[in-house]
Amino acid sequence: MPFFVTDDTIAVMGGTNGYVGLFDLETLDLTDELSFTNRCVHGIWGDGGGAVDAVGGRFSTSCAGIALIRE
């Protein structure tokens, strides 16, 4: 499962079927977010200024990809 730690307390996580969640490292709470896709999230990274980008897609069929931005 790919993830990116935005600061000392929050990790943005991605996974299968378009899963995106925020994991609070202090409280251990996981909050699901809407990604509006059913394609798998393969990589997540941030710009250090608050924006987080994610990419993914499907390898088993038409190799269609996605790019998500969380600001």
N, C-alpha and C positions, 0 to 999 in steps of 0.2 A: 504494500500500500504506500503510494508516494505521499510525502508531506513536506510542508515548509513551515518553519517556526517564524512567526511574524515579529514577535518580541519575546520577552522572557516568560510570557504566560499563555500565549495562544499558538496552536499549531493548526494549519489548514490542511485537511487530509482529502485524498481522492481515492477512488476505487472503481469497482465494476458497476455497470449499468448507470453511469453518470453520477455516481455517489460523490458528494462533496460535504464535508462536515468540519465544524470548528471544535477543537479539543482544548479545553481549559486545563493547562498543566498544573494549576494550583488546586482547583476543585475537582478535577477529573471528570467534569461534565462534558458530554458530547452533544453538540447541537447540529442537527441536519440542516443543510441549506439546499435551496432549489437550484439545479443546474440546467434544467430545461433540455436535457439530452439523455439518451439511454446508452450512449457510447462510453466506453471505459476511459477513465482519466489515468494517464500514464506518467505525467510529470507536472510538478507544481514548483513555482519559484516566485519571489517577490523582488520589488525594486528598492526596498528599504524605506520607501516613503509612504507605504500603506497599501499600494496596489499589489495584488497577487494575480498571477497569470497561471493558467493550466492548459495543457494540451492532452489530446487523446484521440481515440478512434477505434476502429475495428481492423484487425489484421486478417480475420478469417473470411471476410467477404470482400466487398469492393474497395477495401483500404480507404474508406472515407474517414476524414479526420475532423476534429473540432478544436477550437481555441476559445477559452473562457477568460474573462477579466473581472476581477472583484476589486472595486475601488473603495 
